[in-house]
Amino acid sequence: MNLFISWSGERSRKFAIELKDWLCNVIHYLQPWMSEIDILKGKRWGHEIGKKLSDYKIGILCVTPENQESPWLHFEAGAISKTIDDSKVCPILLGLQSSDLKNSPLAQFQSTTFTRDDMFKLVKSLNEELGTSKLDPSRLNTSFEKYWPDLEASVKKISKIGIESTGLPNVIKAFSGQGFPNPAVGRIVCFKEGFESHTLYNTICSLAKERLYIFGRKNRKIFDKEHWDFINKLPGMISQGFDFRCLFLDPYAPSHIIKEAHEDSNFPEQLKASIKQAVATLSKFDIDPDDVCRAYQCHRTTFSIVVDNVVLFTPVEYSESGKVKRLTKTRFEAIDARLPFGEELVQRFSTTWNCGNLLSAILAKWEL
């Protein structure tokens, strides 16, 4: 039985190569095809793929975090599924969950996560497509159990290949897809509104692959239930080297700093409530707040968020009463963190972090 394997990107390509050989070992009657291996030298690349897409009725998509928005992957999925009743598209998710595809065209297809149980369900489904040539259940199970460790070991190596960190073009594309105004593109891009909105936090949580630093005041939104999916994934991400840090304004900062920090008269109470909420949320997901949060006691000129190699920032603006204005929906700018000013903003965060107080010390004062 012919089977089209679609890939995009280095990790996806290596996964597709291993998967192709593995499927042939598990079910000998399968004839998987992928472009890099099976196009003969001298053949027209586009013509060969187009012909396969028109002839094949079953396709496997090798989907990874970095290629889930790949136009080529979407095109091949659409081409294979051209006749709904007589075709199957099977995305296999490497480093993703089905919920990660909720806004993707690939969400319409029944996906397979890379686990033993889910992969066996896929193999059984492919076996059923063989009709009279299919393996009997016991033989299929024996074959799967024999070759599964080989694929699992190969995928562990593939998973260690670094994911390209988020850069400025990724941020621009992601924000434009969320309804933000088109930026004025230059060395720094400017967005007219949207800073510290839930939409912004949703976007940066989905983009960040290497690090996420938040230099705020209350930081209430990032710890709201709306973003618990991200917080729930944090322990696993951190174990893989992800760097998450969040700076709060210290409730025990000098009184004039607290007074000027926000135009709301009950800001000190809001700040304490936000810190308690952050501690409760992090603890709920088995994250030590002291590992990822600290509190500062200094004046600031900018509020900033570092997403991999991009810094989002907005200048501090004061009201007529001399207090810092609200940030929700205000304008903000994005700059490459490797440019001089971007490096300076990251360094400001690091310096403030190193001088910050642990949240446990703040909680201890409240308990006295």
Secondary structure, DSSP 4 states (H G I P E B T S, - for coil): -EEEEE--SHHHHHHHHHHHHHHHHH-TT-EEE-HHHHSPTTS-HHHHHHHHHHH--EEEEEE-TTTTT-HHHHHHHHHHTTSGGG-EEEEEESS--GGGGTTSGGGGS--EESSHHHHHHHHHHHHHTTGGGPPPHHHHHHHHHHHHHHHHHHHHHHHTSPPPPP-HHHHHHHHHTTTPPPPB-SSEEEEEEEET-HHHHHHHHHH-SSEEEEE-SS-TGGGSGGGHHHHHHHHHHHHTT-EEEEEEEPTTS-HHHHHHS-SSTTHHHHHHHHHHHHHHHHHHTT--HHHHEEEE-S--SEEEEEETTEEEEEE--B-TTS-BPP-TTEEEEEEETTSHHHHHHHHHHHHHHHHPEEHHHHHHHHH-
